[in-house]
Amino acid sequence: ISVLLVSELAEAEQTETLRQCHDLLRPGGRLIVADEVRAATFVRRALQNLIRFPLAAITYALTQSSTGAVRGLEQKVAPAGFSFFRRESNRLGDFVLMEAGKEEEEARDAAIA
């Protein structure tokens, strides 16, 4: 389970973290990711930025660092080896709950090899 973690990582770290999660899961296992994602349309992104700006400014003032929404989360999960199962988002489309799985077929393939 990953909650608001992927958005805290750099692009390369996101890719590596998802790959390692896949490697660590047992066949039939599930990865659950709940995170902030980039909204799909310009209008929704503008609203997302408007809502997010005050919190981002406060965070930066306190920590001298900032984070952003994950871009293309679904496109990062498949190359890591996961099969996509389910995705839910809020109305704005800037927060996602995604479930991805490690196929049980991989266990059969490993046993054959």
C-alpha angles and dihedrals in degrees: 000000000000120000118184091335106110092058089057093059132082117247094262091047091051091054094047094044093052091047091051091047088054091049092050097048120092118237107279090026123135134224115209117197124184111181149135112271134185110268115245103233133051093242093050091046090051091051090045091053092046092053094040099045100081092048092045091050092051091046092051092047090053101038106020088229136088140197135205139210118280113262116216099353094168091051090055095051099059097053088051086064101259127134112226114239113161142359129185128177140180122258094268091050094228098112124053138190108201131181119197127176142209108231120240087222088075089065091054091047091050091049091051094049 
